[in-house]
Amino acid sequence: MRFLICEVLGQTERRPQIPMGRSPQRLPEVLSRAEVAALLAVPMSPKARAFLTTAYASGLRVSELCQLRGCDIDSAPDRMCIRVVQGKGGQDRYGLLTSELLDQLRLYWRTCRCHASGADWLFPARSNPARPLDRTSGQRYYHLARAGAGITKSGGIHTLRHCFATHLLKAGVDLNSISKLLGHAQLSTTSRYLRMARPGYSAGGNALSLLSQLPKSPPPPTPSPQPSPQPRH
């Protein structure tokens, strides 16, 4: 319409009077706690499991996860945080580090990183440990785990960031605290999660520790004993 009126008809003075069409506002699909537990229980490498677990339990962006170093994990009891260096918008901030996440990161570090050489990347690239993991690999971890868990909801690894915010909101954490953990510049950006959370729900207990609120994966079924063959006479 703008092109027709301003360019074809030459009525350029009417340009400010023609509003732009609104982009459709779609809410992303969020996984339930049971779906997150199933996704993290899928057989995968310790590195992939630690990466996806950190994505959900801290709410960091995939680019911020790839840039983490071992020194960014502050495990001092009076600190317990993840230092995000130069996140989106060139801003430093502190992310959430719970005791459950710290235990899993320590296990991953002892088993997979203690003998690694090169830089101090928490998640180094497989082909070159001196470089950090690329975002494409992080996305691949998520899609493989999602397929393995039989989850059909759309979205990439950023879904775990949406789950982080929505599940904290359901657990009763205030919107301002969630906004700071996510690194949002405006509270209005975080407020959209109000439409994604079911009202009136409270998980109770330690609301910030999302990993402790995940349902336990059921043990594999025990095969029933086969009847003994009867002897023939």
C-alpha positions in Angstrom: 0.0 0.0 0.0 2.8 2.4 0.8 4.5 1.7 -2.6 1.2 2.2 -4.4 0.3 5.5 -2.7 3.8 7.0 -2.4 5.6 5.7 -5.4 2.9 5.0 -8.0 0.5 7.8 -7.1 3.2 10.2 -6.0 1.5 11.1 -2.7 4.7 10.9 -0.6 3.3 13.3 2.0 0.9 10.4 3.1 3.7 8.0 4.0 3.7 8.8 7.8 -0.1 8.2 7.8 0.1 4.6 6.6 0.8 2.3 9.5 3.0 -0.8 9.2 1.3 -4.2 9.4 1.8 -5.9 12.8 3.9 -9.0 12.9 2.1 -12.1 14.3 2.9 -12.7 17.9 3.5 -16.5 18.4 4.4 -18.1 21.7 7.1 -20.7 21.6 6.3 -24.3 22.6 7.6 -25.1 26.1 8.5 -28.5 27.4 6.9 -29.9 30.5 9.1 -30.9 33.4 8.5 -34.6 32.4 9.6 -33.9 28.9 12.8 -32.1 30.1 13.6 -35.1 32.3 13.0 -37.5 29.4 15.2 -35.3 27.1 18.1 -35.3 29.6 17.8 -39.0 30.2 18.3 -39.9 26.6 21.7 -41.8 26.0 24.2 -39.2 24.9 27.9 -38.3 25.5 28.7 -36.7 28.9 29.6 -33.5 27.1 26.2 -33.3 25.4 24.4 -34.1 28.6 26.4 -31.4 30.6 25.7 -28.9 27.8 22.0 -29.5 27.7 21.7 -29.7 31.5 23.5 -26.3 31.9 21.2 -24.8 29.2 18.1 -25.7 31.1 19.4 -25.2 34.7 21.0 -21.8 34.0 18.9 -20.3 31.2 21.9 -19.2 29.3 21.8 -18.6 25.5 23.5 -21.1 23.4 26.2 -18.6 22.4 26.9 -17.8 26.0 27.1 -21.6 26.8 29.7 -22.1 24.1 31.9 -19.3 25.5 32.0 -20.5 29.1 35.3 -21.3 30.6 36.1 -23.3 33.7 37.0 -20.2 35.6 33.5 -18.8 35.0 32.0 -21.4 37.3 32.2 -19.8 40.8 31.6 -22.6 43.2 32.4 -20.7 46.4 29.5 -21.3 48.9 28.9 -17.6 49.4 28.8 -17.0 45.6 27.5 -20.0 43.6 27.1 -18.3 40.2 28.1 -18.6 36.6 29.9 -15.5 35.2 28.7 -14.6 31.7 31.3 -12.6 29.9 30.1 -10.3 27.2 26.7 -11.8 26.7 24.1 -10.4 24.3 24.5 -6.6 24.0 28.1 -6.8 25.3 27.0 -7.0 28.9 28.6 -9.1 31.7 26.2 -10.7 34.2 25.9 -13.5 36.7 23.8 -16.6 35.9 22.2 -19.2 38.1 24.3 -22.0 39.5 22.6 -24.5 41.8 24.2 -27.3 43.8 22.6 -30.0 41.5 24.1 -28.3 38.4 27.5 -27.8 40.1 27.6 -31.6 40.9 26.9 -32.5 37.3 29.5 -30.0 36.0 32.1 -31.4 38.4 31.4 -34.9 37.3 31.7 -33.9 33.6 35.0 -32.0 34.3 36.5 -34.9 36.1 35.6 -37.5 33.5 36.0 -35.5 30.3 38.0 -32.3 30.8 40.7 -33.1 33.4 43.1 -34.5 30.8 42.2 -32.0 28.0 44.9 -29.7 26.7 44.6 -26.2 25.3 42.4 -23.4 26.4 40.1 -23.5 29.5 36.9 -23.8 27.5 34.2 -25.6 29.5 32.8 -27.1 26.3 35.7 -27.2 23.8 35.3 -28.0 20.1 35.9 -31.7 19.3 38.2 -31.1 16.3 40.2 -28.3 18.0 40.1 -28.1 21.9 41.8 -24.7 21.7 38.5 -23.4 20.3 35.1 -23.3 22.0 32.2 -25.5 20.9 30.2 -23.9 18.0 26.5 -23.1 18.3 25.7 -25.6 15.5 27.0 -28.5 17.6 24.9 -27.3 20.6 21.8 -27.3 18.4 22.6 -30.7 17.2 22.9 -32.0 20.8 19.4 -30.7 21.4 17.7 -32.1 18.3 19.3 -35.5 18.7 18.1 -35.6 22.4 14.6 -34.4 21.4 14.3 -37.1 18.8 15.6 -39.7 21.2 13.0 -38.7 23.8 10.2 -38.8 21.2 9.3 -35.1 21.7 7.5 -33.7 18.7 7.3 -30.0 19.9 9.1 -27.6 17.5 12.0 -25.3 18.4 15.7 -25.6 18.9 17.9 -25.4 22.0 16.5 -22.0 22.8 13.5 -23.9 24.0 15.4 -24.9 27.2 15.9 -21.2 27.9 12.1 -20.7 27.6 11.6 -23.7 29.9 14.0 -22.2 32.4 12.0 -18.9 32.6 8.5 -20.5 32.5 9.3 -23.2 35.1 10.8 -20.6 37.5 7.7 -18.5 37.0 5.5 -21.4 37.8 7.6 -22.1 40.9 6.8 -18.7 42.2 10.0 -16.8 41.4 9.3 -13.1 40.7 9.5 -11.7 37.2 12.3 -9.2 38.0 14.6 -11.9 39.3 14.0 -14.0 36.2 14.7 -11.0 34.0 18.1 -10.4 35.6 19.0 -14.1 35.3 18.1 -14.1 31.6 20.0 -10.9 30.9 17.0 -9.0 29.5 17.4 -5.2 29.2 13.7 -4.6 29.5 11.3 -6.2 32.0 8.7 -6.2 29.2 10.7 -8.7 27.3 10.4 -11.1 30.2 6.8 -10.4 30.8 5.7 -12.5 27.8 6.4 -15.6 29.9 3.4 -14.6 32.0 1.3 -15.8 29.1 3.2 -19.1 28.9 2.9 -20.1 32.6 -0.1 -21.8 34.0 -1.5 -19.5 36.8 -1.9 -20.8 40.3 0.9 -23.3 40.1 3.6 -23.5 42.7 6.2 -26.2 42.9 7.3 -25.4 46.5 10.7 -26.2 48.0 13.8 -24.7 46.4 12.2 -22.8 43.5 15.5 -21.9 41.9 16.7 -25.4 41.7 15.0 -26.6 38.5 16.9 -29.9 38.4 15.6 -31.0 41.8 12.0 -30.5 40.5 12.4 -32.8 37.5 10.5 -36.1 37.9 12.7 -39.1 38.3 13.0 -41.2 35.1 11.4 -44.6 35.7 13.7 -47.6 35.8 13.8 -49.9 32.7 11.2 -52.6 32.9 12.3 -55.9 34.3 11.7 -58.8 31.9 9.3 -61.4 33.2 10.8 -64.8 33.9 10.3 -67.3 31.2 8.5 -70.6 32.2 10.8 -73.6 32.4 10.3 -76.1 29.6 8.3 -79.2 30.6 10.2 -82.4 30.1 8.9 -84.8 27.5 8.0 -88.3 28.5 
